[in-house]
């Protein structure tokens, strides 16, 4: 059995009782960064062995992990924050398990995009999630596509690229398009900034920020 276990995106209280039980009961916890995950497990007095499983080694480790799961080992996969597989490692292992007939169970839990979407105040009866935009190749193509969407869309961005991202979104979607930038959700310095793409671009061009960012943009 492989369990996909969401972990807090900031506030350590944002983890379910079931997630804590599973992390205690499994034989191994697969972690994106064992140092980061060790802090979470120590906080909840969980002593389950941690094993590294991240974007740089998952192609090599996945076949061995599937073989162990088939042999009866129970594992949980977690990432540094949020739900594995959503712009984080996890998809390759889940796909391999499904193909090999290994049972996979995903627990509900923390992810940054849903709170950002809901708190934005923009229509969220349906939405499009882009994840991270390509840094270079294909970036303009994706921006052009996003500009045509009739529904609200959301994407992740890093602090040092947020001003550039907002400027490019304004160029493709129009400067007056409504948008919301959600930064450091659930953390002490949580920030939700609403405005037009042009206004937000100017704001973040003048203000250097840190932390995880979700950008939510109104549809066309």
Secondary structure per residue as TSV (DSSP state, phi and psi in degrees):
chain	resnum	aa	ss	phi	psi
A	1	X	-	360.0	133.1
A	2	X	E	-113.3	126.1
A	3	X	E	-104.5	131.9
A	4	X	E	-97.9	115.0
A	5	X	-	-117.7	112.4
A	6	X	-	-68.3	144.4
A	7	X	B	-122.7	161.0
A	8	X	-	-55.9	144.1
A	9	X	S	-89.5	-2.7
A	10	X	S	-175.1	-70.5
A	11	X	-	-73.1	120.2
A	12	X	T	-65.3	-13.9
A	13	X	T	-76.2	-13.2
A	14	X	-	-85.6	58.6
A	15	X	S	-139.8	141.8
A	16	X	-	-82.5	158.1
A	17	X	H	-61.0	-37.2
A	18	X	H	-65.2	-41.5
A	19	X	H	-60.5	-42.7
A	20	X	H	-63.3	-40.4
A	21	X	H	-64.3	-44.5
A	22	X	H	-62.8	-43.3
A	23	X	H	-62.5	-28.5
A	24	X	H	-79.4	-32.9
A	25	X	H	-87.0	-28.2
A	26	X	S	-69.0	163.3
A	27	X	S	-77.7	-35.7
A	28	X	E	-143.0	143.2
A	29	X	E	-111.3	121.3
A	30	X	E	-88.5	124.7
A	31	X	E	-125.2	142.9
A	32	X	S	-65.3	-45.1
A	33	X	S	-135.5	110.0
A	34	X	H	-62.6	-29.5
A	35	X	H	-66.9	-43.2
A	36	X	H	-67.1	-45.1
A	37	X	H	-69.2	-30.1
A	38	X	H	-61.6	-36.6
A	39	X	H	-63.3	-41.9
A	40	X	H	-65.3	-47.8
A	41	X	H	-64.0	-40.0
A	42	X	H	-64.0	-36.8
A	43	X	H	-59.3	-33.3
A	44	X	T	-107.6	17.5
A	45	X	T	54.8	44.6
A	46	X	-	-105.2	124.7
A	47	X	-	-109.9	13.4
A	48	X	-	-59.2	136.4
A	49	X	E	-59.0	138.7
A	50	X	E	-102.5	144.0
A	51	X	E	-134.4	139.7
A	52	X	E	-73.7	130.2
A	53	X	-	-149.4	104.6
A	54	X	-	-141.9	-178.7
A	55	X	T	-61.1	-25.6
A	56	X	T	-88.5	-14.4
A	57	X	T	-126.8	-1.7
A	58	X	H	-65.7	-29.6
A	59	X	H	-65.3	-34.8
A	60	X	H	-84.3	-33.4
A	61	X	H	-87.3	-22.7
A	62	X	H	-57.0	-48.4
A	63	X	H	-58.1	-40.9
A	64	X	H	-66.8	-40.0
A	65	X	H	-64.9	-41.3
A	66	X	H	-61.7	-41.6
A	67	X	H	-61.7	-40.8
A	68	X	H	-65.5	-40.6
A	69	X	H	-64.3	-41.1
A	70	X	H	-63.8	-28.1
A	71	X	T	-82.3	-5.3
A	72	X	T	116.7	-1.0
A	73	X	-	-72.6	138.5
A	74	X	-	-102.3	135.0
A	75	X	E	-133.1	154.0
A	76	X	E	-123.0	138.6
A	77	X	E	-110.7	130.5
A	78	X	E	-130.7	162.6
A	79	X	-	-120.6	-179.7
A	80	X	S	-60.3	-32.9
A	81	X	S	-163.6	138.1
A	82	X	B	89.9	-159.1
A	83	X	-	-98.4	123.8
A	84	X	T	-54.5	141.2
A	85	X	T	96.5	-20.4
A	86	X	S	-96.7	94.8
A	87	X	S	56.1	28.7
A	88	X	S	-147.6	163.7
A	89	X	T	-56.9	152.3
A	90	X	T	145.2	-37.2
A	91	X	H	-60.0	-45.9
A	92	X	H	-59.9	-43.4
A	93	X	H	-68.9	-42.4
A	94	X	H	-61.2	-45.8
A	95	X	H	-61.3	-43.0
A	96	X	H	-65.2	-38.3
A	97	X	H	-65.6	-44.0
A	98	X	H	-60.1	-44.5
A	99	X	H	-66.0	-30.2
A	100	X	H	-91.3	-2.0
A	101	X	T	81.8	16.5
A	102	X	-	-83.1	133.3
A	103	X	-	-69.4	133.5
A	104	X	E	-123.0	133.5
A	105	X	E	-130.3	129.2
A	106	X	E	-109.9	124.9
A	107	X	-	-84.6	145.7
A	108	X	-	-76.0	152.8
A	109	X	-	170.2	-156.8
A	110	X	-	-65.1	138.6
A	111	X	-	-157.9	144.6
A	112	X	H	-74.8	-31.7
A	113	X	H	-67.7	-38.7
A	114	X	H	-68.8	-48.7
A	115	X	H	-58.9	-39.2
A	116	X	H	-63.6	-43.6
A	117	X	H	-62.3	-45.2
A	118	X	H	-70.4	-42.4
A	119	X	H	-74.3	-16.4
A	120	X	T	-62.7	-30.2
A	121	X	-	81.6	0.9
A	122	X	S	-87.1	157.3
A	123	X	-	-53.9	130.0
A	124	X	-	-131.8	22.0
A	125	X	S	-67.4	-26.6
A	126	X	S	-150.6	149.0
A	127	X	E	-155.4	165.9
A	128	X	E	-119.2	132.3
A	129	X	E	-109.5	119.5
A	130	X	E	-90.4	-24.2
A	131	X	E	74.2	-141.1
A	132	X	E	-91.3	134.0
A	133	X	-	-69.3	150.1
A	134	X	-	-59.3	144.5
A	135	X	S	-69.9	-40.4
A	136	X	S	-132.3	-82.5
A	137	X	T	-62.1	125.0
A	138	X	T	87.5	-4.2
A	139	X	H	-63.9	-47.5
A	140	X	H	-63.0	-36.6
A	141	X	H	-63.1	-42.9
A	142	X	H	-66.9	-41.1
A	143	X	H	-62.6	-41.7
A	144	X	H	-62.5	-39.8
A	145	X	H	-66.5	-46.5
A	146	X	H	-59.2	-36.7
A	147	X	H	-62.6	-23.7
A	148	X	H	-88.1	-13.3
A	149	X	-	-66.0	136.8
A	150	X	S	-85.8	-15.3
A	151	X	S	-101.8	163.4
A	152	X	E	-59.7	141.5
A	153	X	E	-129.2	154.5
A	154	X	E	-132.8	148.5
A	155	X	E	-148.4	159.3
A	156	X	E	-95.4	148.2
A	157	X	E	-148.9	154.8
A	158	X	-	-91.2	157.2
A	159	X	G	-59.3	-39.3
A	160	X	G	-79.0	-5.1
A	161	X	G	-116.8	0.6
A	162	X	H	-64.5	-41.4
A	163	X	H	-63.6	-43.9
A	164	X	H	-62.8	-42.3
A	165	X	H	-61.5	-46.8
A	166	X	H	-65.5	-38.0
A	167	X	H	-62.8	-43.4
A	168	X	H	-68.2	-37.4
A	169	X	H	-63.6	-39.9
A	170	X	H	-63.9	-38.3
A	171	X	H	-65.6	-37.1
A	172	X	H	-91.1	-36.4
A	173	X	H	-96.1	-17.0
A	174	X	-	106.4	137.6
A	175	X	T	-63.9	-27.2
A	176	X	T	-92.6	3.2
A	177	X	-	-63.9	133.3
A	178	X	E	-70.7	142.8
A	179	X	E	-154.8	163.7
A	180	X	E	-138.1	134.7
A	181	X	E	-110.6	119.4
A	182	X	E	-109.4	122.9
A	183	X	E	-127.1	138.7
A	184	X	S	55.4	44.4
A	185	X	T	-56.6	137.9
A	186	X	T	72.6	-3.7
A	187	X	S	-96.3	174.2
A	188	X	T	-58.7	-39.8
A	189	X	T	-104.0	38.8
A	190	X	-	-56.4	136.9
A	191	X	E	-136.7	128.8
A	192	X	E	-122.4	111.2
A	193	X	E	-113.5	120.7
A	194	X	E	-108.7	151.3
A	195	X	E	164.1	-162.2
A	196	X	E	-88.6	162.9
A	197	X	H	-61.3	-37.9
A	198	X	H	-65.6	-45.5
A	199	X	H	-64.7	-42.5
A	200	X	H	-67.1	-37.0
A	201	X	H	-61.0	-44.8
A	202	X	H	-64.3	-43.1
A	203	X	H	-59.6	-48.8
A	204	X	H	-81.5	-14.2
A	205	X	H	-72.4	-30.2
A	206	X	H	-95.0	-15.6
A	207	X	S	-119.2	119.2
A	208	X	-	-85.5	130.1
A	209	X	-	-127.7	168.4
A	210	X	-	-127.4	168.6
A	211	X	S	99.8	176.6
A	212	X	-	-80.0	140.5
A	213	X	E	-130.1	136.8
A	214	X	E	-120.1	129.4
A	215	X	E	-107.2	127.4
A	216	X	E	-118.2	128.3
A	217	X	E	-125.6	136.2
A	218	X	-	-65.7	147.2
A	219	X	-	-70.0	168.0
A	220	X	-	-76.6	360.0
